[in-house]
């Protein structure tokens, strides 16, 4: 039996009026028509089976698979390009490419830039639809131009407030583009501050211009530029080695547990401005040092918590990398947390100075790599130089594989 492809059809706000006759005929003769309430309402005369996609797409995927395997025909209606933050992503989880015939309409981002007569080859395209705003903020801060798909909760006002709180200037230009492609299309040019208290049609795209995008800053700041006390800072040489072992990538999440003066967290955040860095420190005086250092070296993608791990980390997103510069005597608990929460192939990097802590760590992480780092710095003496030794540090690196956590950990 030859299986018919599932037709996945993108629509603009013009709905059925934008469809050529042959596509309308395929919809009319389909056995199953799937889409949101708004999409299905555009075809009231359809007599076959209808399936509304509501909060979960899974029932639709199950029914589509049944219809496809039976050889019947199905049409899925979507907004814009189904492969841009749309149902096409979910369909590809279930169906092979040759089972899908995807005919996109212009995306809402394309329509927004067209309405603005704004070139968009240099723009980043993002979605806050059903996603936390915090996940997109770092990318907006690094882009000169961004188009953001919003929803009823993550509204333009909510996103504007988050961007301003992250450091984007309140007078940054933006535009809210509503009801794109339809007869009620409207474009509102404003600033971020202008839209903080404004309500818009739920179907909109927010475009933001950023005249001063963040750029990666290579790590390696001198120890002396950081506010600290009693010399409690991850020394520059060890910091650089630890950052290399953490191997933080764009868009990833890093935890810094026992952040101290914040040197590792700040350098990581500035070197990878689209990553999200979460730092926790239990000592109030060092929280103040971190705040001073952040005022000197701004890192809007760094989220600081005054508290103690592991409790303080419970609401953080799962990390791709964890740095532990101070365990506060809770090394076993922190390692157990790392084993549980690190993403597959995630990296855990420990800086330890006591042999007892090293022994404990290796008992819990027998596959970890260990380096002892001994740094000697040259200082002048009369007309010559002498070497001054810094305290040795054990750098322990462990990578999480896909095996289940060690129950004894």
Secondary structure per residue as TSV (DSSP state, phi and psi in degrees):
chain	resnum	aa	ss	phi	psi
A	1	X	-	360.0	129.4
A	2	X	-	-85.5	125.0
A	3	X	-	-89.2	132.6
A	4	X	-	-75.5	144.6
A	5	X	-	-68.6	148.5
A	6	X	E	-80.3	123.0
A	7	X	E	-82.5	121.0
A	8	X	E	-111.8	110.7
A	9	X	E	-114.0	121.5
A	10	X	E	-84.5	138.3
A	11	X	E	-121.5	150.8
A	12	X	-	-94.4	-177.1
A	13	X	T	-67.9	-13.6
A	14	X	T	-72.9	-13.2
A	15	X	G	64.9	-136.5
A	16	X	G	-66.1	-23.0
A	17	X	G	-63.3	-20.2
A	18	X	G	-89.7	-2.4
A	19	X	S	-88.5	137.6
A	20	X	-	-70.6	161.4
A	21	X	H	-59.5	-39.5
A	22	X	H	-67.5	-31.0
A	23	X	H	-75.1	-36.7
A	24	X	H	-61.3	-38.3
A	25	X	H	-65.0	-39.6
A	26	X	H	-65.3	-36.8
A	27	X	H	-65.8	-45.3
A	28	X	H	-61.7	-31.2
A	29	X	T	-101.2	7.3
A	30	X	-	-72.5	153.8
A	31	X	S	-81.7	-30.5
A	32	X	E	-136.7	132.8
A	33	X	E	-120.7	122.7
A	34	X	E	-119.3	140.3
A	35	X	E	171.3	178.6
A	36	X	-	-71.2	166.9
A	37	X	H	-57.0	-41.3
A	38	X	H	-64.4	-39.4
A	39	X	H	-68.8	-45.4
A	40	X	H	-66.9	-32.0
A	41	X	H	-64.6	-19.3
A	42	X	T	-75.9	-8.5
A	43	X	T	-129.2	64.3
A	44	X	T	-66.5	-21.7
A	45	X	T	-84.8	-4.5
A	46	X	-	-64.5	130.5
A	47	X	-	-106.3	-6.7
A	48	X	S	-80.2	-166.8
A	49	X	E	-73.7	134.8
A	50	X	E	-113.2	143.5
A	51	X	E	-138.1	118.5
A	52	X	E	-87.6	131.1
A	53	X	-	-84.7	120.2
A	54	X	-	-111.8	-128.8
A	55	X	S	-68.4	-30.8
A	56	X	-	-120.2	139.1
A	57	X	S	-87.4	-10.5
A	58	X	H	-60.4	-44.9
A	59	X	H	-57.9	-37.5
A	60	X	H	-65.5	-40.0
A	61	X	H	-64.1	-40.5
A	62	X	H	-63.0	-47.4
A	63	X	H	-67.3	-39.4
A	64	X	H	-60.8	-39.8
A	65	X	H	-65.2	-39.8
A	66	X	H	-62.4	-45.6
A	67	X	H	-65.9	-42.6
A	68	X	H	-64.0	-43.0
A	69	X	H	-68.0	-25.6
A	70	X	H	-80.7	-11.2
A	71	X	T	89.7	1.6
A	72	X	-	-76.5	172.6
A	73	X	-	-106.1	144.6
A	74	X	E	-139.8	146.2
A	75	X	E	-126.8	133.1
A	76	X	E	-112.3	124.9
A	77	X	E	-98.2	136.1
A	78	X	E	-141.5	170.6
A	79	X	E	-94.5	132.6
A	80	X	S	61.1	-131.5
A	81	X	-	-93.1	113.7
A	82	X	T	-61.4	-16.6
A	83	X	T	-94.1	1.4
A	84	X	S	-107.5	95.6
A	85	X	S	53.3	33.6
A	86	X	S	-122.8	-167.5
A	87	X	H	-68.2	-19.0
A	88	X	H	-57.6	-33.0
A	89	X	H	-63.9	-44.5
A	90	X	H	-67.8	-39.9
A	91	X	H	-61.8	-36.9
A	92	X	H	-71.2	-15.9
A	93	X	H	-71.2	-25.1
A	94	X	H	-108.7	-36.9
A	95	X	S	-113.1	146.7
A	96	X	-	-71.5	161.0
A	97	X	G	-55.9	-38.4
A	98	X	G	-75.8	-2.7
A	99	X	G	-88.2	-8.5
A	100	X	E	-120.0	132.2
A	101	X	E	-112.7	104.7
A	102	X	E	-104.6	121.6
A	103	X	E	-118.8	98.0
A	104	X	-	-80.9	154.8
A	105	X	-	-100.6	171.7
A	106	X	-	-57.7	142.0
A	107	X	-	-70.4	160.8
A	108	X	H	-62.9	-30.1
A	109	X	H	-66.9	-43.3
A	110	X	H	-59.7	-44.6
A	111	X	H	-65.0	-35.9
A	112	X	H	-64.1	-47.5
A	113	X	H	-67.4	-33.1
A	114	X	H	-64.9	-42.0
A	115	X	H	-64.0	-29.3
A	116	X	H	-89.7	-6.8
A	117	X	T	52.6	44.4
A	118	X	-	-116.5	121.2
A	119	X	-	-56.7	142.7
A	120	X	-	-129.8	15.0
A	121	X	T	-66.0	-21.2
A	122	X	T	-105.1	13.8
A	123	X	-	-96.1	154.9
A	124	X	E	-99.9	140.9
A	125	X	E	-110.6	122.6
A	126	X	E	-132.1	162.1
A	127	X	E	-133.3	128.6
A	128	X	-	-105.6	12.4
A	129	X	T	-74.2	108.6
A	130	X	T	70.4	18.1
A	131	X	S	-129.0	153.1
A	132	X	-	-68.0	138.3
A	133	X	T	-60.8	-36.5
A	134	X	H	-56.4	-26.8
A	135	X	H	-71.9	-22.6
A	136	X	H	-104.3	-16.3
A	137	X	H	-57.8	-48.4
A	138	X	H	-57.3	-37.4
A	139	X	H	-68.0	-39.8
A	140	X	H	-61.8	-39.4
A	141	X	H	-67.3	-22.3
A	142	X	H	-97.4	-3.2
A	143	X	-	-104.5	150.3
A	144	X	S	-80.2	-22.1
A	145	X	E	-155.3	132.4
A	146	X	E	-140.2	140.7
A	147	X	E	-112.2	127.5
A	148	X	E	-123.1	120.1
A	149	X	E	-76.8	125.7
A	150	X	-	-106.1	-179.8
A	151	X	-	-145.9	-169.6
A	152	X	S	-69.4	-22.0
A	153	X	S	-99.2	-50.4
A	154	X	S	-87.4	74.4
A	155	X	-	-81.4	167.9
A	156	X	H	-54.5	-38.0
A	157	X	H	-64.9	-42.4
A	158	X	H	-63.3	-44.5
A	159	X	H	-66.8	-41.5
A	160	X	H	-60.6	-42.8
A	161	X	H	-63.4	-42.7
A	162	X	H	-64.0	-38.4
A	163	X	H	-67.7	-41.5
A	164	X	H	-65.2	-42.3
A	165	X	H	-63.9	-28.6
A	166	X	T	-82.5	-5.6
A	167	X	T	116.6	-2.9
A	168	X	-	-74.0	138.4
A	169	X	-	-60.9	134.8
A	170	X	T	-58.8	-26.0
A	171	X	T	-90.2	13.2
A	172	X	-	-62.4	137.1
A	173	X	E	-68.1	143.5
A	174	X	E	-151.1	170.2
A	175	X	E	-148.2	138.6
A	176	X	E	-108.1	122.0
A	177	X	E	-112.4	112.6
A	178	X	E	-104.3	151.5
A	179	X	S	47.3	48.5
A	180	X	T	-65.1	137.3
A	181	X	T	84.1	-3.5
A	182	X	S	-113.1	177.8
A	183	X	T	-68.2	-18.3
A	184	X	T	-101.6	19.8
A	185	X	-	-57.5	136.8
A	186	X	E	-144.8	139.8
A	187	X	E	-121.6	124.7
A	188	X	E	-114.8	109.0
A	189	X	E	-86.3	134.2
A	190	X	E	-159.5	-167.0
A	191	X	E	-116.7	166.5
A	192	X	T	-56.8	-41.5
A	193	X	G	-63.3	-35.0
A	194	X	G	-63.2	-33.0
A	195	X	G	-97.5	4.1
A	196	X	T	-59.4	-34.1
A	197	X	T	-117.5	25.4
A	198	X	-	-111.1	138.4
A	199	X	-	-99.6	144.3
A	200	X	-	-130.6	165.6
A	201	X	-	-58.3	138.2
A	202	X	S	-58.8	-26.9
A	203	X	S	-89.6	91.3
A	204	X	E	-149.4	162.8
A	205	X	E	-124.1	133.2
A	206	X	E	-99.9	123.6
A	207	X	E	-107.2	130.3
A	208	X	E	-125.6	132.5
A	209	X	E	-103.4	139.9
A	210	X	-	-128.9	108.4
A	211	X	T	-76.4	-17.0
A	212	X	T	-131.9	68.1
A	213	X	-	-66.1	146.8
A	214	X	-	-70.0	144.2
A	215	X	-	-123.8	149.9
A	216	X	-	-58.6	136.9
A	217	X	-	-112.6	115.5
A	218	X	-	-56.9	138.8
A	219	X	S	-73.1	168.0
A	220	X	-	126.2	25.2
A	221	X	-	-62.8	144.4
A	222	X	-	-65.0	148.0
A	223	X	G	-56.9	-34.1
A	224	X	G	-68.0	-17.9
A	225	X	G	-83.8	-10.2
A	226	X	S	-91.5	141.2
A	227	X	-	-77.1	128.8
A	228	X	-	-161.0	-172.1
A	229	X	S	-149.8	151.0
A	230	X	T	55.0	27.2
A	231	X	T	66.3	18.0
A	232	X	-	-83.5	86.8
A	233	X	S	-152.5	144.8
A	234	X	-	-68.9	114.3
A	235	X	-	-60.9	150.1
A	236	X	H	-50.4	-47.4
A	237	X	H	-65.1	-42.9
A	238	X	H	-69.7	-36.2
A	239	X	H	-60.3	-46.3
A	240	X	H	-63.4	-41.9
A	241	X	H	-65.0	-41.9
A	242	X	H	-65.7	-40.1
A	243	X	H	-64.1	-37.4
A	244	X	H	-64.7	-39.5
A	245	X	H	-69.2	-34.9
A	246	X	H	-67.6	-33.4
A	247	X	T	51.0	47.7
A	248	X	-	-64.6	133.6
A	249	X	-	-112.6	159.1
A	250	X	T	-53.1	135.5
A	251	X	T	83.2	-8.0
A	252	X	-	-81.8	170.0
A	253	X	E	-113.0	132.0
A	254	X	E	-119.6	136.1
A	255	X	E	-106.0	135.9
A	256	X	E	-116.8	108.5
A	257	X	E	-101.6	123.4
A	258	X	S	75.0	58.8
A	259	X	-	-70.2	-17.3
A	260	X	T	60.7	-120.4
A	261	X	T	-85.0	-4.7
A	262	X	S	85.4	11.0
A	263	X	H	-63.5	-42.1
A	264	X	H	-68.5	-47.0
A	265	X	H	-61.4	-43.6
A	266	X	H	-66.3	-45.5
A	267	X	H	-65.5	-38.4
A	268	X	H	-64.9	-44.1
A	269	X	H	-64.7	-39.9
A	270	X	H	-74.3	-32.4
A	271	X	H	-74.1	-25.4
A	272	X	S	-134.6	76.2
A	273	X	T	-68.5	-12.2
A	274	X	T	-93.4	-3.9
A	275	X	S	-79.1	163.3
A	276	X	E	-115.0	123.8
A	277	X	E	-114.1	127.4
A	278	X	E	-116.8	124.3
A	279	X	E	-122.3	137.9
A	280	X	E	-127.4	138.2
A	281	X	E	-143.6	133.1
A	282	X	-	-88.6	-19.5
A	283	X	-	-90.7	124.2
A	284	X	H	-61.7	-38.1
A	285	X	H	-66.2	-32.1
A	286	X	H	-80.1	-26.1
A	287	X	H	-59.6	-40.8
A	288	X	H	-66.2	-37.7
A	289	X	H	-61.5	-42.4
A	290	X	H	-62.1	-42.2
A	291	X	H	-63.8	-39.1
A	292	X	H	-62.9	-43.7
A	293	X	H	-67.0	-33.9
A	294	X	H	-68.6	-31.4
A	295	X	H	-69.0	-30.3
A	296	X	H	-79.9	-36.6
A	297	X	S	-131.8	80.1
A	298	X	-	-57.3	137.6
A	299	X	-	-144.0	86.0
A	300	X	T	-64.8	-15.7
A	301	X	T	-90.4	11.1
A	302	X	E	-102.1	127.0
A	303	X	E	-111.8	117.1
A	304	X	E	-102.0	135.5
A	305	X	E	-127.4	130.5
A	306	X	E	-91.9	106.7
A	307	X	S	178.4	-162.7
A	308	X	-	-134.3	135.5
A	309	X	T	-79.2	149.1
A	310	X	T	-88.3	-10.2
A	311	X	G	-57.8	-40.6
A	312	X	G	-67.7	-14.8
A	313	X	G	-94.6	-0.2
A	314	X	T	-61.3	-34.7
A	315	X	T	-96.0	1.7
A	316	X	S	-76.4	151.5
A	317	X	-	-68.8	151.6
A	318	X	-	-58.8	134.9
A	319	X	-	-92.8	156.8
A	320	X	S	-92.1	-17.7
A	321	X	E	-151.9	144.6
A	322	X	E	-131.7	130.7
A	323	X	E	-112.1	132.3
A	324	X	E	-120.7	107.6
A	325	X	S	-102.3	-14.6
A	326	X	-	-157.7	117.9
A	327	X	-	-95.3	-12.0
A	328	X	T	59.8	28.0
A	329	X	T	80.3	8.4
A	330	X	-	-116.3	40.1
A	331	X	H	-61.5	-43.3
A	332	X	H	-59.8	-44.4
A	333	X	H	-65.4	-39.9
A	334	X	H	-69.1	-39.6
A	335	X	H	-65.2	-40.4
A	336	X	H	-61.2	-41.0
A	337	X	H	-62.9	-43.3
A	338	X	H	-62.6	-41.9
A	339	X	H	-62.0	-35.5
A	340	X	H	-78.8	-43.7
A	341	X	H	-97.1	-21.8
A	342	X	S	-59.7	140.8
A	343	X	-	-71.9	160.0
A	344	X	T	-52.9	136.2
A	345	X	T	66.1	18.2
A	346	X	-	-71.7	155.9
A	347	X	E	-113.5	133.8
A	348	X	E	-114.7	125.4
A	349	X	E	-123.6	122.4
A	350	X	E	-110.8	136.6
A	351	X	E	-107.9	114.8
A	352	X	E	-124.2	145.3
A	353	X	-	-116.5	-17.6
A	354	X	-	-101.7	137.1
A	355	X	H	-65.3	-30.6
A	356	X	H	-63.5	-41.5
A	357	X	H	-66.4	-36.5
A	358	X	H	-63.7	-44.8
A	359	X	H	-59.9	-43.3
A	360	X	H	-64.5	-43.0
A	361	X	H	-63.5	-43.0
A	362	X	H	-70.7	-28.7
A	363	X	H	-65.9	-33.6
A	364	X	H	-87.4	-25.8
A	365	X	-	-129.4	70.1
A	366	X	T	-64.7	-18.4
A	367	X	T	-94.0	4.5
A	368	X	-	-69.8	152.5
A	369	X	E	-93.5	144.9
A	370	X	E	-128.1	134.4
A	371	X	E	-127.9	137.5
A	372	X	E	-99.0	124.1
A	373	X	E	-107.0	119.0
A	374	X	-	-120.3	114.7
A	375	X	-	-106.9	132.1
A	376	X	E	-118.2	123.9
A	377	X	E	-105.5	137.2
A	378	X	E	-79.8	134.5
A	379	X	E	-130.4	147.5
A	380	X	E	-70.8	143.4
A	381	X	E	-140.1	111.3
A	382	X	T	53.7	-118.1
A	383	X	T	-100.5	11.1
A	384	X	E	-127.6	-167.9
A	385	X	E	-127.2	149.8
A	386	X	E	-130.4	159.9
A	387	X	E	-101.1	131.8
A	388	X	E	-111.3	124.2
A	389	X	E	-83.4	136.3
A	390	X	-	-91.0	160.1
A	391	X	-	-59.0	134.7
A	392	X	-	-67.6	149.9
A	393	X	E	-131.2	137.5
A	394	X	E	-90.7	123.0
A	395	X	E	-103.9	112.9
A	396	X	E	-107.9	125.4
A	397	X	E	-122.8	127.2
A	398	X	E	-131.2	136.0
A	399	X	E	-112.7	133.1
A	400	X	-	-80.2	128.9
A	401	X	-	-99.0	-166.8
A	402	X	S	-88.8	4.6
A	403	X	S	-74.4	154.9
A	404	X	-	-66.6	153.4
A	405	X	-	-57.7	150.3
A	406	X	-	-70.8	116.0
A	407	X	T	-60.9	-24.3
A	408	X	T	-78.6	-12.1
A	409	X	-	-76.8	360.0
